[in-house]
Every structure is written in structure tokens, then in C-alpha cells.
Amino acid sequence: MPDSVTQAPNTHLAPYAARGLKGRILSGVQPTGNLHLGNYLGAIRNFARLQHDYECLYCVVDMHAITQPQDPKLMAAQTREIASAFLAAGVDGSKQIIFNQSMVPAHAQLAWVFNCVARVGWMNRMTQFKEKAGKDRENASLGLYAYPALMAADILIYKATHVPVGEDQKQHLELTRDIAIKFNNDFNAPDFFPVTEPLIFGEATRVMSLRDGTKKMSKSDPSDYSRINLTDDADAIAQKIRRAKTDPMPMPETVGDAEKRPDADNLLGIYAALADRNKESIVAEFAGKQFSEFKGALTELAVEKLGPVGAEMQRLMKDPGHVDAVIRDGAARAAALAEPILAEVYRTVGFLKP
């Protein structure tokens, strides 16, 4: 189980410690379809593991999704797909909270308050906006520019003490922490919001393309052979690993050697993550062997680990009534947590409610 990378005192942890828990987690996934191995290893697999030590809220962030063009006809199905993935990975929907963001209005309500707390200079430093907007920044939506404030609201509307983050989300969590501190200071409300701590995971938190080890695995890549989808069957997994890009040399002898060969390094990292082992041990096991032998072992491991998840996802997606019931129940429980916190925020800000 990962530990927080910060050890600062957090007064919000005491109530959880009294219940034998480390804190409360909020994490979200966008409903953009075609979940792949990178999504699983970087986030979804860990959701099930964290539920034993934390109180967990797992959110399908559909409001974030519309910061860029989406097909409304696909949104509902893709929302169910993400919720199905949470359940298939082992999250207990009766004990933890699974819901979609738009069903809890307090997210958007707190986001507006945070829009007025956050500074424009902070937003200008957000690298993801620059990457997603590209050269046509003037035509990007205001939502894409401001959505880090909504992300902060997603976390702090539940006073979440911890958030699992990958490399590409660290900056947004830092913004969340800055917003929490500034709100607490601006409104003379010490410790009202926790300074949320990150949880960083181990091997292969950043999974690269099977066709190019220098590029992140992506659902938008035109080649389906660049990724392993969570719903791929054993034959598809085997074919994609067999065709994964390598180089003509034998397997690396050391981790340092592997790091100079991005395609090999990516496959070694995937193996290490699926096997719950460190990369050093995997490099030592396969050092000097042919890629064909390593790929055979990787295929066997991937089918063993991913096959049951994909099969359960397929079953759940054929039962939308069950998935919807889990989401409705989760949204009601999430709202029950969020509403009193929002009411206290409104009182703190000075909004009148006669």
C-alpha cells in the first residue's frame, strides 16, 4: 500500500484514525471510452486496493469531459463503462461510493467559490491547458482553462485527505492545496479545508504506447495495437504484445540499460506492475534473453491479470440497470457528505440564507 509523500500534520485525519482508516480519498476518471492498460495500472487497479485502508469516493468526472467536444449520445454509455470498470476491478459499491460528478451539484457550486479564490497567475502556470489547447488557445473553452478549480472542488467538497495522483496530475493537486490554504487564510477559517496529500504509486504509473515507447499509451491513438484495452480478450492481448515494438538486441542486462531503450523499458515496467514486483527483479530475471521469450511470459501474465477484469466489465455493461443503481446510490451518499460542507462554505463566505 502506498504511503503519502508528505508527512505534514493534518488535523482532518484524527476521525479516520479512530475508525482504523488512514483518511478519505477522492479520485475520478473521465468518461471518454476505451479504457486501456494505462488507465488500469495508473489508477483503477489501485482503487480496489485503497478501499481497505481509506474511505473512498470514486467519481466519473463527466463535467470535466465536456471541457472539450464530446458526443452526447456516447456520454451515458461511457459513464457506465467507467463505473463498470471500478466494480470489475474489485471496488465494493455497497461500501465505497461510486457516482458521476454531475449528479452532485455541490461540485459546481464550490467550483465557483474556488474560481474566486484561485488567482489567474496560478491558472496560467497549468501545463495541461497549454498542451490540450495547443496553438489555438483563443478558441479553447473557458472550462478547459478553469477546470483545475473544479478539480479542487471535486476533492475539497468532501474534505478528502488524500488523492492518488500520477505524474500528469501533480500540478493540479498542488493547485488544490494552494486553494485550500488561501481559502482558510482569506476567510479566517484555520484548517477548514485539509491540505490534501498525494498518494504516489509504484511501477508503470505511466504506461507508454506499445508502438512507440516514447509516447504515453492513449485511447485516442489511431492504432488499436498501441494499447491493450480492458475489454480485450486473450487472443487480442496476445497479438498486441507479440506485435509490440522492440529492438533487435536481447533483453537489457541492467535497469540503466533498459532506460536507454524506451520500448524495452516500457514492457519491463508493465510486467513489473502486473506482477507487483520491482523492475530490477524483472530485468534480472530476463537479462540477456530473447524478446520472444519475454513477450510469451508477459502475455501469460497479462491474460491472467486482465482477463477476469475484462470479462466482468463486459458482463456489467450488459446490465445497465445494475450499474445505474450503484451510481444513483453513490450519488445520494456523496451528496449527503457534500451538502453540509457546502453550507458551511456559504456561511463562511457570507452568503445569506434567511
The 8 nearest C-alpha neighbors of each residue, nearest first, counted from 0:
[[1, 2, 49, 48, 200, 52, 45, 198],
 [2, 0, 200, 198, 199, 3, 201, 49],
 [3, 1, 198, 4, 0, 199, 200, 5],
 [2, 4, 198, 5, 197, 196, 1, 199],
 [3, 5, 2, 197, 198, 6, 199, 196],
 [6, 4, 3, 7, 196, 197, 2, 198],
 [5, 7, 8, 4, 3, 9, 196, 2],
 [6, 8, 5, 9, 196, 194, 4, 10],
 [9, 7, 6, 10, 12, 11, 5, 194],
 [8, 10, 11, 12, 7, 193, 194, 160],
 [9, 11, 12, 13, 8, 190, 193, 14],
 [10, 12, 9, 13, 193, 14, 160, 15],
 [11, 13, 15, 10, 22, 14, 9, 16],
 [12, 14, 16, 15, 11, 10, 17, 9],
 [15, 13, 17, 16, 12, 18, 11, 22],
 [16, 14, 20, 18, 22, 17, 13, 12],
 [15, 17, 19, 13, 20, 18, 14, 21],
 [16, 18, 14, 15, 19, 13, 20, 12],
 [19, 17, 15, 16, 20, 14, 21, 13],
 [18, 20, 16, 17, 15, 21, 52, 53],
 [21, 19, 15, 16, 52, 53, 18, 22],
 [20, 22, 53, 52, 16, 15, 12, 19],
 [21, 23, 53, 15, 20, 12, 160, 54],
 [22, 24, 54, 159, 160, 53, 55, 161],
 [25, 23, 55, 161, 159, 162, 56, 54],
 [26, 24, 56, 154, 162, 57, 159, 55],
 [25, 27, 57, 58, 162, 24, 56, 163],
 [26, 28, 58, 59, 57, 60, 29, 25],
 [27, 29, 59, 60, 30, 58, 26, 81],
 [28, 30, 60, 31, 59, 64, 61, 27],
 [31, 29, 78, 77, 32, 61, 81, 59],
 [30, 32, 29, 77, 33, 64, 74, 78],
 [31, 33, 77, 30, 34, 80, 81, 218],
 [34, 32, 218, 35, 228, 31, 229, 230],
 [35, 33, 228, 32, 229, 38, 218, 36],
 [36, 34, 228, 229, 227, 38, 37, 33],
 [35, 37, 39, 227, 38, 40, 228, 229],
 [36, 38, 206, 40, 39, 35, 41, 216],
 [39, 37, 41, 35, 36, 42, 40, 34],
 [38, 40, 43, 36, 44, 37, 42, 41],
 [41, 39, 37, 42, 44, 38, 36, 204],
 [42, 40, 204, 38, 39, 37, 205, 43],
 [41, 43, 45, 39, 38, 40, 44, 46],
 [42, 44, 39, 46, 45, 85, 38, 40],
 [45, 43, 39, 46, 40, 42, 88, 47],
 [44, 46, 48, 43, 47, 42, 49, 40],
 [47, 45, 43, 49, 48, 44, 50, 42],
 [48, 46, 90, 89, 45, 50, 49, 44],
 [49, 47, 45, 46, 50, 51, 44, 0],
 [48, 50, 46, 51, 47, 52, 53, 45],
 [51, 49, 53, 47, 52, 48, 55, 54],
 [50, 52, 49, 53, 48, 47, 54, 20],
 [51, 53, 20, 50, 49, 21, 54, 19],
 [54, 52, 22, 20, 50, 23, 21, 55],
 [53, 55, 23, 24, 22, 50, 95, 56],
 [56, 54, 24, 95, 23, 53, 50, 25],
 [55, 57, 96, 25, 24, 97, 95, 58],
 [58, 56, 97, 26, 27, 25, 96, 55],
 [57, 59, 27, 98, 99, 60, 97, 100],
 [58, 60, 99, 28, 27, 29, 61, 100],
 [61, 59, 29, 100, 63, 62, 27, 28],
 [60, 62, 64, 63, 59, 30, 29, 100],
 [63, 61, 64, 60, 65, 101, 100, 66],
 [64, 62, 61, 60, 65, 66, 146, 29],
 [65, 63, 61, 62, 66, 29, 67, 60],
 [64, 66, 67, 63, 62, 68, 69, 61],
 [67, 65, 143, 142, 64, 63, 140, 68],
 [66, 68, 65, 64, 69, 143, 140, 139],
 [69, 67, 65, 66, 70, 64, 71, 140],
 [70, 68, 71, 65, 67, 64, 74, 73],
 [69, 71, 72, 73, 74, 68, 65, 31],
 [72, 70, 74, 73, 69, 75, 68, 65],
 [73, 71, 70, 74, 75, 76, 69, 77],
 [74, 72, 71, 76, 70, 75, 77, 69],
 [73, 75, 71, 77, 76, 72, 78, 70],
 [76, 74, 78, 77, 73, 79, 72, 71],
 [77, 75, 79, 78, 73, 74, 80, 72],
 [76, 78, 80, 30, 74, 32, 79, 75],
 [79, 77, 30, 75, 81, 80, 76, 74],
 [78, 80, 82, 76, 77, 81, 83, 75],
 [79, 81, 77, 83, 78, 82, 84, 76],
 [82, 80, 84, 83, 78, 79, 30, 77],
 [81, 83, 79, 85, 84, 80, 78, 86],
 [84, 82, 80, 86, 81, 85, 312, 315],
 [83, 85, 87, 81, 82, 86, 312, 88],
 [86, 84, 82, 88, 83, 87, 90, 43],
 [85, 87, 90, 83, 89, 84, 88, 82],
 [86, 88, 84, 308, 311, 89, 312, 85],
 [89, 87, 85, 86, 308, 44, 84, 90],
 [88, 90, 47, 86, 87, 91, 85, 46],
 [89, 91, 47, 86, 85, 92, 88, 46],
 [92, 90, 93, 94, 95, 89, 86, 47],
 [91, 93, 95, 94, 90, 96, 97, 325],
 [92, 94, 91, 95, 96, 325, 329, 328],
 [95, 93, 92, 91, 96, 90, 55, 50],
 [94, 96, 92, 55, 91, 93, 56, 97],
 [95, 97, 56, 329, 92, 57, 55, 98],
 [98, 96, 57, 329, 326, 58, 56, 92],
 [99, 97, 326, 329, 330, 58, 59, 96],
 [100, 98, 59, 58, 101, 102, 60, 61],
 [99, 101, 60, 102, 103, 59, 58, 61],
 [100, 102, 103, 99, 62, 104, 61, 60],
 [103, 101, 100, 99, 330, 104, 98, 327],
 [102, 104, 101, 105, 334, 100, 106, 330],
 [105, 103, 106, 107, 102, 101, 108, 100],
 [104, 106, 108, 107, 103, 109, 337, 341],
 [107, 105, 104, 109, 108, 153, 152, 110],
 [108, 106, 110, 105, 109, 104, 111, 149],
 [109, 107, 105, 110, 106, 111, 104, 112],
 [108, 110, 112, 111, 106, 107, 152, 105],
 [109, 111, 149, 107, 113, 152, 108, 112],
 [112, 110, 114, 113, 109, 108, 107, 115],
 [113, 111, 109, 115, 114, 110, 116, 108],
 [112, 114, 116, 110, 115, 111, 148, 117],
 [115, 113, 111, 112, 117, 116, 148, 110],
 [114, 116, 113, 112, 117, 111, 118, 110],
 [115, 117, 113, 114, 112, 182, 118, 178],
 [118, 116, 114, 115, 113, 178, 119, 121],
 [117, 119, 121, 120, 116, 122, 115, 114],
 [120, 118, 122, 121, 123, 117, 124, 114],
 [119, 121, 123, 118, 122, 124, 117, 125],
 [122, 120, 118, 119, 123, 124, 117, 125],
 [121, 123, 119, 124, 125, 120, 118, 145],
 [124, 122, 120, 121, 125, 119, 126, 144],
 [123, 125, 122, 121, 126, 120, 128, 129],
 [126, 124, 122, 123, 127, 128, 121, 170],
 [125, 127, 129, 128, 124, 130, 123, 170],
 [128, 126, 130, 129, 125, 131, 167, 132],
 [129, 127, 131, 130, 126, 132, 125, 144],
 [128, 130, 126, 132, 127, 131, 133, 125],
 [131, 129, 127, 133, 128, 132, 126, 134],
 [132, 130, 128, 133, 129, 127, 143, 139],
 [131, 133, 136, 129, 130, 139, 128, 135],
 [134, 132, 130, 131, 135, 129, 136, 128],
 [133, 135, 136, 132, 129, 137, 130, 131],
 [136, 134, 133, 137, 138, 132, 139, 131],
 [137, 135, 132, 139, 138, 134, 133, 129],
 [136, 138, 135, 139, 140, 132, 134, 141],
 [137, 139, 136, 135, 140, 132, 141, 134],
 [140, 138, 136, 137, 132, 141, 143, 135],
 [141, 139, 142, 143, 66, 138, 144, 67],
 [140, 142, 144, 143, 145, 139, 66, 146],
 [141, 143, 145, 140, 66, 144, 146, 63],
 [144, 142, 66, 140, 146, 141, 145, 128],
 [143, 145, 141, 142, 146, 128, 140, 122],
 [146, 144, 142, 147, 143, 148, 141, 122],
 [145, 147, 149, 148, 143, 142, 144, 150],
 [148, 146, 150, 149, 145, 171, 151, 174],
 [149, 147, 151, 146, 150, 110, 145, 113],
 [150, 148, 110, 152, 146, 151, 147, 153],
 [149, 151, 147, 153, 148, 152, 146, 154],
 [152, 150, 175, 148, 154, 149, 153, 155],
 [151, 153, 149, 155, 110, 154, 150, 156],
 [154, 152, 150, 151, 106, 156, 155, 149],
 [153, 155, 151, 152, 159, 156, 25, 157],
 [154, 156, 158, 157, 152, 159, 153, 151],
 [157, 155, 152, 337, 158, 154, 153, 340],
 [156, 158, 155, 159, 337, 154, 336, 340],
 [159, 157, 155, 156, 192, 193, 160, 154],
 [160, 158, 23, 157, 24, 154, 161, 155],
 [159, 161, 195, 23, 22, 196, 193, 158],
 [162, 160, 196, 24, 195, 197, 159, 23],
 [161, 163, 197, 24, 25, 198, 164, 26],
 [164, 162, 198, 197, 199, 26, 161, 165],
 [165, 163, 168, 199, 198, 162, 197, 169],
 [166, 164, 168, 167, 204, 169, 199, 41],
 [165, 167, 168, 169, 164, 205, 204, 170],
 [166, 168, 165, 169, 170, 164, 127, 171],
 [169, 167, 171, 165, 170, 166, 164, 172],
 [168, 170, 172, 171, 166, 167, 164, 173],
 [169, 171, 173, 172, 168, 174, 125, 167],
 [172, 170, 174, 173, 168, 169, 147, 175],
 [173, 171, 175, 169, 174, 170, 176, 168],
 [172, 174, 176, 170, 171, 175, 177, 169],
 [173, 175, 177, 171, 172, 176, 178, 170],
 [176, 174, 151, 172, 178, 173, 177, 179],
 [175, 177, 173, 179, 194, 174, 178, 195],
 [178, 176, 174, 180, 175, 179, 181, 173],
 [179, 177, 181, 175, 176, 180, 117, 182],
 [180, 178, 176, 182, 177, 181, 192, 183],
 [179, 181, 183, 177, 178, 182, 184, 176],
 [180, 182, 184, 178, 183, 179, 185, 177],
 [183, 181, 185, 179, 184, 180, 178, 186],
 [182, 184, 188, 180, 189, 181, 186, 185],
 [183, 185, 181, 187, 182, 186, 180, 188],
 [186, 184, 182, 187, 183, 181, 188, 116],
 [185, 187, 188, 184, 183, 182, 347, 348],
 [186, 188, 184, 185, 183, 189, 182, 347],
 [187, 189, 183, 186, 191, 190, 184, 182],
 [188, 190, 183, 191, 187, 184, 192, 186],
 [191, 189, 192, 193, 188, 183, 10, 11],
 [192, 190, 188, 189, 183, 193, 179, 182],
 [193, 191, 190, 179, 158, 194, 155, 183],
 [194, 192, 195, 190, 158, 160, 11, 191],
 [193, 195, 176, 179, 196, 192, 180, 160],
 [196, 194, 160, 161, 193, 176, 159, 197],
 [195, 197, 161, 160, 3, 162, 194, 5],
 [198, 196, 162, 161, 3, 163, 164, 199],
 [197, 199, 163, 3, 162, 164, 2, 1],
 [200, 198, 164, 163, 197, 1, 165, 201],
 [199, 201, 1, 204, 198, 202, 165, 163],
 [200, 202, 204, 203, 199, 272, 1, 277],
 [201, 203, 272, 204, 268, 271, 277, 200],
 [204, 202, 205, 268, 206, 269, 272, 201],
 [203, 205, 41, 202, 206, 40, 165, 201],
 [204, 206, 203, 207, 41, 37, 215, 165],
 [207, 205, 37, 203, 216, 215, 204, 265],
 [206, 208, 215, 216, 212, 214, 265, 205],
 [207, 209, 216, 225, 211, 210, 215, 212],
 [208, 210, 225, 243, 211, 226, 244, 212],
 [209, 211, 225, 244, 208, 243, 212, 224],
 [212, 210, 208, 213, 209, 214, 262, 244],
 [211, 213, 262, 261, 207, 208, 214, 265],
 [212, 214, 211, 261, 207, 215, 208, 262],
 [215, 213, 207, 212, 208, 211, 216, 217],
 [214, 216, 207, 208, 217, 206, 213, 205],
 [217, 215, 208, 207, 206, 226, 37, 214],
 [218, 216, 219, 220, 215, 226, 208, 225],
 [217, 219, 220, 33, 35, 34, 216, 226],
 [220, 218, 217, 221, 222, 33, 216, 223],
 [219, 221, 222, 217, 218, 225, 223, 216],
 [222, 220, 219, 223, 218, 225, 224, 217],
 [223, 221, 224, 220, 225, 226, 210, 219],
 [222, 224, 225, 226, 221, 220, 227, 218],
 [225, 223, 222, 226, 239, 209, 210, 227],
 [224, 226, 209, 210, 208, 223, 222, 216],
 [227, 225, 224, 209, 223, 216, 208, 228],
 [226, 228, 35, 36, 236, 229, 231, 239],
 [227, 229, 35, 231, 230, 34, 36, 226],
 [230, 228, 35, 309, 231, 34, 36, 227],
 [229, 231, 309, 228, 232, 313, 312, 310],
 [232, 230, 228, 229, 235, 236, 309, 233],
 [231, 233, 235, 234, 236, 230, 306, 309],
 [234, 232, 236, 235, 302, 237, 306, 231],
 [235, 233, 237, 236, 232, 238, 231, 239],
 [234, 236, 238, 232, 237, 233, 231, 239],
 [237, 235, 233, 239, 234, 238, 231, 240],
 [238, 236, 234, 240, 298, 235, 239, 241],
 [237, 239, 241, 235, 236, 240, 234, 242],
 [240, 238, 242, 236, 241, 224, 237, 243],
 [239, 241, 243, 237, 242, 238, 236, 298],
 [240, 242, 238, 239, 243, 237, 294, 291],
 [243, 241, 239, 240, 238, 244, 224, 209],
 [244, 242, 209, 240, 241, 210, 239, 245],
 [243, 245, 210, 209, 262, 242, 211, 246],
 [244, 246, 262, 263, 243, 247, 290, 248],
 [247, 245, 248, 244, 262, 263, 260, 249],
 [248, 246, 249, 245, 290, 289, 250, 244],
 [247, 249, 246, 250, 289, 251, 290, 245],
 [250, 248, 289, 287, 288, 290, 251, 247],
 [249, 251, 287, 286, 288, 289, 290, 285],
 [252, 250, 257, 286, 253, 256, 287, 249],
 [251, 253, 286, 287, 256, 250, 282, 283],
 [254, 252, 256, 255, 251, 282, 257, 283],
 [255, 253, 257, 256, 279, 258, 282, 252],
 [254, 256, 258, 253, 257, 259, 252, 251],
 [255, 257, 253, 254, 259, 258, 251, 252],
 [258, 256, 254, 264, 260, 251, 259, 255],
 [257, 259, 255, 260, 256, 264, 261, 254],
 [258, 260, 257, 256, 261, 255, 264, 263],
 [259, 261, 257, 258, 263, 262, 264, 256],
 [262, 260, 212, 264, 263, 265, 258, 259],
 [263, 261, 212, 265, 264, 245, 260, 244],
 [264, 262, 266, 265, 261, 260, 245, 267],
 [263, 265, 261, 257, 267, 262, 266, 258],
 [264, 266, 268, 262, 263, 267, 261, 212],
 [267, 265, 269, 263, 268, 264, 270, 262],
 [268, 266, 270, 264, 269, 265, 271, 263],
 [267, 269, 271, 203, 265, 266, 270, 202],
 [268, 270, 266, 272, 267, 271, 203, 273],
 [269, 271, 267, 273, 268, 272, 274, 297],
 [272, 270, 276, 268, 274, 278, 269, 273],
 [273, 271, 275, 202, 269, 274, 270, 203],
 [272, 274, 270, 275, 271, 269, 304, 301],
 [273, 275, 271, 276, 272, 270, 300, 269],
 [276, 274, 272, 273, 271, 277, 202, 270],
 [275, 277, 271, 274, 272, 278, 280, 281],
 [278, 276, 279, 271, 280, 202, 281, 275],
 [277, 279, 281, 271, 280, 268, 282, 276],
 [278, 280, 282, 281, 277, 254, 283, 253],
 [279, 281, 283, 278, 282, 277, 284, 276],
 [282, 280, 284, 278, 283, 279, 285, 271],
 [281, 283, 279, 285, 280, 284, 286, 278],
 [284, 282, 280, 286, 281, 285, 279, 252],
 [285, 283, 281, 282, 286, 280, 279, 288],
 [284, 286, 282, 288, 283, 287, 281, 250],
 [287, 285, 252, 283, 250, 251, 282, 288],
 [286, 288, 250, 249, 252, 251, 285, 289],
 [289, 287, 250, 285, 249, 286, 290, 292],
 [288, 290, 249, 291, 292, 250, 287, 293],
 [289, 291, 293, 292, 294, 250, 249, 288],
 [290, 292, 294, 289, 293, 295, 241, 288],
 [293, 291, 295, 290, 294, 289, 296, 288],
 [292, 294, 290, 296, 295, 291, 297, 289],
 [295, 293, 297, 291, 296, 292, 290, 298],
 [296, 294, 298, 292, 293, 297, 291, 299],
 [295, 297, 293, 299, 294, 298, 300, 292],
 [298, 296, 294, 300, 295, 299, 301, 270],
 [297, 299, 301, 295, 296, 237, 300, 294],
 [300, 298, 296, 302, 297, 301, 303, 295],
 [299, 301, 303, 297, 298, 302, 304, 296],
 [302, 300, 298, 304, 303, 299, 305, 297],
 [303, 301, 306, 305, 299, 300, 304, 233],
 [302, 304, 300, 301, 306, 305, 299, 307],
 [305, 303, 301, 302, 306, 300, 307, 273],
 [306, 304, 308, 302, 301, 307, 303, 309],
 [305, 307, 302, 309, 308, 303, 304, 310],
 [308, 306, 310, 309, 305, 311, 304, 303],
 [309, 307, 311, 305, 87, 306, 310, 88],
 [308, 310, 230, 312, 229, 306, 311, 307],
 [311, 309, 307, 313, 312, 308, 306, 314],
 [310, 312, 314, 308, 87, 313, 309, 307],
 [313, 311, 309, 315, 314, 310, 87, 83],
 [312, 314, 310, 316, 311, 315, 309, 317],
 [315, 313, 311, 317, 312, 316, 310, 318],
 [316, 314, 318, 312, 317, 313, 83, 311],
 [317, 315, 313, 318, 314, 319, 312, 80],
 [316, 318, 315, 314, 319, 313, 312, 320],
 [317, 319, 315, 316, 320, 321, 322, 314],
 [320, 318, 322, 321, 316, 323, 317, 315],
 [321, 319, 323, 318, 322, 324, 325, 317],
 [320, 322, 324, 319, 323, 318, 325, 315],
 [321, 323, 319, 325, 324, 320, 326, 79],
 [322, 324, 326, 320, 325, 321, 319, 327],
 [323, 325, 321, 327, 322, 326, 328, 320],
 [324, 326, 322, 328, 323, 327, 329, 92],
 [325, 327, 98, 329, 323, 324, 328, 97],
 [328, 326, 324, 330, 329, 325, 323, 331],
 [329, 327, 331, 325, 326, 330, 324, 332],
 [328, 330, 96, 97, 98, 326, 332, 327],
 [331, 329, 333, 98, 327, 332, 328, 326],
 [332, 330, 334, 328, 329, 333, 335, 327],
 [331, 333, 335, 329, 330, 334, 328, 336],
 [332, 334, 330, 336, 335, 331, 329, 337],
 [335, 333, 337, 331, 336, 332, 103, 338],
 [334, 336, 332, 333, 337, 338, 331, 339],
 [337, 335, 333, 334, 338, 157, 332, 339],
 [338, 336, 334, 340, 156, 157, 335, 339],
 [337, 339, 341, 340, 334, 335, 336, 342],
 [340, 338, 342, 341, 337, 343, 336, 335],
 [341, 339, 343, 337, 342, 338, 344, 156],
 [340, 342, 344, 338, 343, 339, 337, 345],
 [343, 341, 339, 345, 344, 340, 338, 346],
 [342, 344, 346, 340, 341, 345, 347, 339],
 [345, 343, 341, 347, 342, 346, 348, 340],
 [344, 346, 342, 348, 350, 343, 347, 349],
 [347, 345, 343, 349, 344, 348, 350, 342],
 [346, 348, 344, 345, 349, 343, 186, 350],
 [349, 347, 345, 346, 350, 344, 186, 112],
 [348, 350, 346, 347, 345, 351, 344, 352],
 [351, 349, 345, 346, 348, 352, 347, 344],
 [352, 350, 353, 349, 346, 345, 348, 347],
 [351, 353, 350, 346, 345, 349, 342, 343],
 [352, 351, 350, 346, 349, 345, 342, 343]]
